[in-house]
Amino acid sequence: MNNNDYSEEKLVKRASKRAGFKIHTGIFILVNLFFWVIWYFVFRGSDAGKPVLNAVLFLSIAWLIAIIGHYFIVYKWNKSLLDKELTELKKEIERKEKEVNKLTES
């Protein structure tokens, strides 16, 4: 990694994204716990229990998928497309410079 990968601005941005993910996960846990407790104590034995269970289950699964996506974006795919393109261009320029140096040395 270059020193550019550890600049203060990039580190602050990365830390902010990770903190956002942790907050998102905490909210997910609290809200889902609240919905499951409400279903268990209020709707479990009633006629409305099955539709409410389906709604809570759907919400939990959909939100879990979003949390997993958020995790991958923050921790696994943390380089932006712009950074990747810049890296590719720098490598291409370096390759061309090496080719020119070889041709001039010959």
SULVEN-V222053 format. One record per run of one state. SS is the DSSP state (alpha for helix, beta for strand, coil for the rest). FROM is the first residue (numbers start at 1). TO is the last residue. If there is no record, write none. Layout:
# SULVEN-V222053
ss: <SS/SS>
from: <FROM/FROM>
to: <TO/TO>
This chain:
# SULVEN-V222053
ss: <coil/alpha/coil/alpha/coil/alpha/coil/alpha/coil>
from: <1/3/7/8/44/49/77/81/106>
to: <2/6/7/43/48/76/80/105/106>
